[in-house]
Amino acid sequence: MNRTLMVFSVFTGWTGCSKEQEGSVGPSPGINTPCVVNKAVVPSQNFFDDISIFSGIQAGNFDEDPPDEMVINDHSRLAFADINGGGFDDIVMHSLYPNALAGIPFEHLVFLNNQDGTFTDHSDASGLRSLQAGFFAFADVDNDGDQDLFAGLDLPNLGTHRSEIYLNDSTGVFTRLEGSGVATANPAAATAAFADFDNDGAVDLFVGNGHTAYAMADQILWGQGDGRFSPDPNALLDAPAQLSNGSVVCDFDGDSDLDIFVASYGVSVANGHNQLWRNDGGQFTNIATEAGVAALGTGNRFLESTGYGTDIQADVSAADWVGSNAFGVDCGDIDNDGDIDLFIAAISHPVSGDPSRKWSDPTMILLNDGTGHFEDATQAYNLPFNEGDIDAAMVDFDNDGRLDLSLTRDPKYEANYDEAEQYGWFGLMHQSPEHTLRSVGLMSGINGDLETGTDPGKKRQMKGGQNHAWADIDHDGDLDLLVGGRAQGPGRPNYLYENTIGQDNRWVAIGLVGDGDKVATDAFGTRVTYAFDDLKIMREKHGSRGTYNSEDSRWIHIGLAGLDCSAAIEILWPDGLKVSIEWEEIGHEAFVQIQYPDIILP
């Protein structure tokens, strides 16, 4: 293919600069960028710095003098999104739903990125502060180049309030769109995801209903390209009425259309079976059981009575296996073989006297065999068991080319355990070249300073997190961490941690932009692959993930620590078009945008 290439610096920082150089423009991508192969810097300890106060993101996180009716005093649901088009990710935070039941309205906090590690409160100016909704899902619903939003309401008894679409004026000021069509969505939305499911150049909308309280069927709404949507009650074939608690959209079977995974909460409803909706040209079929993701059958791996998760439920068919109390979920290529795998967070209570608890699925890693069928690899990866896992993400935090895993955890179960791995600290698992996991959360700096004592893990700062999200807030090449601090006591702020290790390893950040015609401007589902002789680094662009819509940066970070520049680089767009690019055209230590089909933009 003959391609027109426009090469610019997109920047900000790069590795190897002196103190005097910090904050200046980094090297442009292109043929003048040298390929220097350096040994990977391996995580040791304190490689995240708490910049919560410095950054300004804790302003207004909780009420200093809460009313007696306040049930939860925090804004711990959250997301990253570039809402003002500055190229840097901004922050949106949401209050939790029990306060609305107590008569205290929802509130949303918005912080614009100042591009220097600090943020400015934009809550009132955005028009979003008093919007009555539980969470947002971001996408360019009208293909005009900015991020609009779906405001999902998760309570069915708030009078006339319903889910709505809000359009962005390109500066981060939002206005409700009359007649958007999404108000017909069930008023108990727990999760939502935008994607162009029918590949017509306009994003569509999946809404997962119920969270942990209401058994409702999920929905597909087809995008018209102008911000309006048409509900289709028949798109999800025989959609069950379950408690859909988390979702993520990825192309699980590699056929260039986007499928939907739904994490279901509650073994008391339909055995807690998860759903995997295979997309066949806009008609979706739930293939979770045959794909091996509805339920595992092996039960809680913390119990001797299940063979520590190796036995199978005797005399029970797969259709009747006990599933999970699932929360967050993410998708990505964890084993570097070029297909999409799953990471699902679940609460599994190890009470051997209750069969439903004994056999309920814990947090799990499910590997794709390349055909869309999955095998449980949780034990092989040595993922520690924790009863309180909530929000799950895949992230290459140290830029070594392998996806690591992160988890927020509820500490209310930790009194039953004596080991730090079972306590409610923020979980961070670093993946080795051998595809095993090393738990590094306690040494990372995220959970406070390392302590000595008889009960390590019980006194650290970042316990009881709700949602969390990853973005390179300062464009120095690595992904920083935002964690929602779930209220414990009178109130609690959110926390922001600067990554101090990833920028020491070689990287490139790629933005993907559709043309708004053949490919929606968000370009969800586009794959970037760096193929070496013995491994592949494949990243697929998607929007929200998990319970109550945690949203990570839309920039795709490719970690290249210890790797040379021999990779074959390929972009696979959602319409099936493949474009090959030489590494000199992109370079590294830079932010580069690629617009469909093959133009590198500033």
Order of alpha helices (4+ residues) and beta strands (2+ residues): beta-alpha-beta-beta-alpha-beta-beta-alpha-beta-beta-beta-beta-beta-beta-beta-beta-beta-beta-beta-beta-alpha-beta-beta-alpha-beta-beta-beta-beta-beta-beta-beta-beta-beta-beta-beta-beta-beta-beta-beta-beta-beta-alpha-beta-beta
